[in-house]
Amino acid sequence: DSINIMKAEAQVRVLLESGNFSKETFNLLRNILSIEQQNILALYIIGNYEYEKKNFSEAYKMFQVLKRLLNEGTQEYNEIRKKILEMENKWKIK
């Protein structure tokens, strides 16, 4: 199954690149999202990338999906929730 191979490669790339993601990794994650719109790893990494680039409307969409997928109260959930609130309050994104 090609999606499982893509997901495995993405996980390895994310571990090896440790935050300094290559263009190839972003392309792979975007391809995964085009097939699996609720892929937590892809939503988290691309959402944070868009957030850092101040592309708030795209980050907001991804974070809204991600927030529904994460367990409430976890560190990741709280981080995403905080960023969503910041975008709503500071940047008036909704």
N, C-alpha and C positions, 0 to 999 in steps of 0.2 A: 504494500500500500504506500503510494508515493507521499501522502500527507504525513504518515508516521516517520518516514525517512527524513522529510523536511523538518519536522518537529525535533527529531533527534539531533540533526545537524545544527539546528538553531540553538538547542540547549548546550551543545558542546562549544559552539562559537561564543555564546554568551559567557560561559565559564572561562574560556581561554582569553577572551578579549577584555574581560573584567572592567566593563564600564567605558572602554574606549572602542566603541563599536565601528566596524568597517562598513563601507557602503554596501558590500555584499551581504553582510548580516542584516542591515536594514531592509534590503531588497527581499531577502529570504523571509523575514518577519512580515513584510507587507504581503508577500505571496501567501503566506500561511493565513493571514487575516482575510484575504480575499476568499479563501476556502472555508475557514473556521472563524466566523465573526466574533466568537466569544473566547478566543484563545488568550488566556490570562497573561502568559509571558509576552506575547506580541503586543497586546494592549498596554501592558505596563511599560515596556521599553519604548515603544513608539510614542505612547502618550507622554511620557516624561521627556522624550526628545523634542516633541512638538511644544511642550510647555517651556523647556529651556530656550527654544528658538522664538518664544513669545507668539507662537501660532496658537493662541488660546482657544479659538473656536474649534479647531481640530482636537486639541488636547482635551477640551471639555467634553466633547462627544465620546471620546475613548474612555475618559475617566468615569463618565456616567455609566457606561456599560460595565466597566471594571468594578465599580463600587457595588453593583448588584451581584457580581460573581464572588466577591471576597467575603470572608466571614467577618461580621461586625465585631469590632473590638480588637482586631489584630493590628499589628503595627502597620502593615500595608494598607489596610482599610482606613485607619486613622490618617495616614499620610495622604492618601488620595482624597479623602473627605476634606481635609484641611486645604488642599490645593483647589478643590471645587469651590469651597466657600470663599477662598481668596479671589478666584476668578469672578465669582458672582458679585462680591462686594467691591473689589478694587477695579476690576476691568468691565463690570456690568455685563458679563457673558451669561446667557441663559438659553 
